Amino acid sequence: MNRWTLTACALVAACAPLAGAQQVEVEEFTLDNGMKFLLCPRHDQPNSIAAGWLAKVGSANERPGITGVSHFFEHMMFKGTETIGTSNAVADRRIIDQLAAIRDSLLDLQMHVQYPRWKAGEIDDPWDAANDTPEMADLRQQMRDLQEEQREITVKDEFDQVYTEMGGSQMNAFTSEDVTFYFITVPSNKFELWAWMESDRLGDSVFREFYSERDVVHEERRLRTESTPTGKFQEQFDSMFWMSSPYNWPVIGWTSDLNSYTRADAEAYYDTYYRPNNLVGVIVGDFEPAYIKPVIQRYFSRLQAGATPPPVVTLEMEQQAEMRMYAEGDLQPQVEIRYHAVPFGHKDGYALEVLTELLNGRTGRLYKNLVEGKEIASSAFAGQDQRKYAGAFSFSAETKGDATPEQLEDAWYEVIGDLQKNLVPERELEKVKNGIAADSYRRLQNNFFLMIQLGYAEAIGSWKEINEGPRKLQEVTPEQIREVANKYFKKTNRSVAIYTRSEDAAPVDPELAGLDPQLQGMVRQAIAQIAAETDAAALADNLAQMEARKDQMPPQFQPAMEIIAKKARERLEELQAAGN
């Protein structure tokens, strides 16, 4: 899969405030096995259906030892079944079983030989193959031989090929802390194909290339986290901020866990969270419910329900003192100040959301104060992150000229201090609410983005929030804004990250200088993934998909999208010139 288009488009939609200036008509349809479907027929985009399904599972459902397994399944679910993805299912199954047995033997040596050697100081990394014992080296060679044998009978990307040949497009997936979401756009007359394909991989995924795919995830981690200016610092900051909740570890997982969980661990996890009673299908587009409901019944009723997955019970402990982190890197000096806030659906979330809109944009208080007024920031941004079990509110800004992160921090306290003392003028509040309503309406016009919003909301609360949330946002009062500003923006509730530029850092990319720090990270990640792309056809297809969606993006994301598209075109020219 090509993930940079997902980074640039789908996650923006998923993380945006929920839309809904108009009422969205959704029919709930639940099978006997517990799988729920949200059906939203809309005929303004003829012969096209945005279809997806999600598992109510993400990194928050993991535990130390298997962190990253939810994201790993996102990879595994595209590897096919006994029907799709192999030219010899019998041989494929034999190889899969042999690989599992050898890997278990190798892991036993890793735990009982290499870990003690590492703890004794004999080797610096228990997972580095350069430190292998002769027995371990032999096992690795056996695995390589079997993997090569499997490659000869593997039909690469057949799952994608079947869809593409039948007119499907935009197939992808993402994993967050609370949900794993799989989606595609198909012609209306190919809905039955979608139902067969998706129910088949839910009921018969074989987790092909289980061990070799870990290398792909390690590379993704390197591009996303370790090779970006703030990636590894953000990971550390997150772990400092989330003290007790399972949001403490990264979605992609800790490196040692990526290496160590077994196929048996993965299968047990899959059997717990990928049963139909923990799944939701979302269908938006040009269809008639009377036609597709029997199709859904025919194919997805084949799935067997499981036990109710265990709940997440560990809550975030109340922070008792301010926490601070200082880091140096190849970056423009910047600051992030983060506060513990509220989960999705909490009554205070609406006032906090309106507060973010008061702060953001070229007419917002941050721009007027830090960018235009004091001229100490090239960008400044505030955002609310409402997850299923907890939430956060953050301010981030990047310095301009000779300004320091500490000056940005002080300026933030001035801005928020005014909101804590004084009521927001009604005229300013009304203008912000009008903007919220307009943005919400625009985000509902595209079937694909609506499908993402419906599914994500259902996973962490209820899809009905798309209809109910906008009304609650419009009801927010100046008194409520002042109340939440005082309730959450306290010194004892905040964590501060100060980033300064190291002396040996490379020059800052001037194209990114005008973006807020949060968007800069997203853009750098996408650029790194584009630079690693070697398939010109895949790159061209993803570029076309992204440009087709750009008009549906909120205005604040447009500059970031333009930079990503430019870098994609430049890389495409390089590949075409090289004959790729």
Secondary structure, DSSP 8 states (H G I E B T S, - for coil): ---HHIIIIIHHHHHS----SS----EEEE-TTS-EEEEEE--SSTT-EEEEEEES--GGG--TTSTTHHHHHHHHTTS-BSSSSBS-HHHHHHHHHHHHHHHHHHHHHIIIIIHHHHHTTS-S-TT-GGG--HHHHHHHHHHHHHHHHHHHHB-TTHHHHHHHHTT-EEEEEEE-SS-EEEEEEE-GGGHHHHHHHHHHHHHHB--TTTTTHHHHHHHHHIIIIITSTTHHHHHHHHHHH-SSSGGGS-TT--HHHHHH--HHHHHHHHHHHSSGGGEEEEEEES--HHHHHHHHHHHHTTS-----------------S-EEEEEEESS--EEEEEEE---TT-TTHHHHHHHHHHHSSTTSHHIIIIIIIS--EEEEEEEEEE-SS-EEEEEEEEE-TT--HHHHHHHHHHHHHHHHHS---HHHHHHHHHHHHHHHHHHTS-HHHHHHHHHHHHHHS-TTHHHHHHHHHHT--HHHHHHHHHHH--GGGEEEEEEEE-TT-----GGGTTS-HHHHHHHHHHHHHHHH---HHHHHHHHHHHHHHGGGS-GGGHHHHHHHHHHHHHHHHHHHHTT-
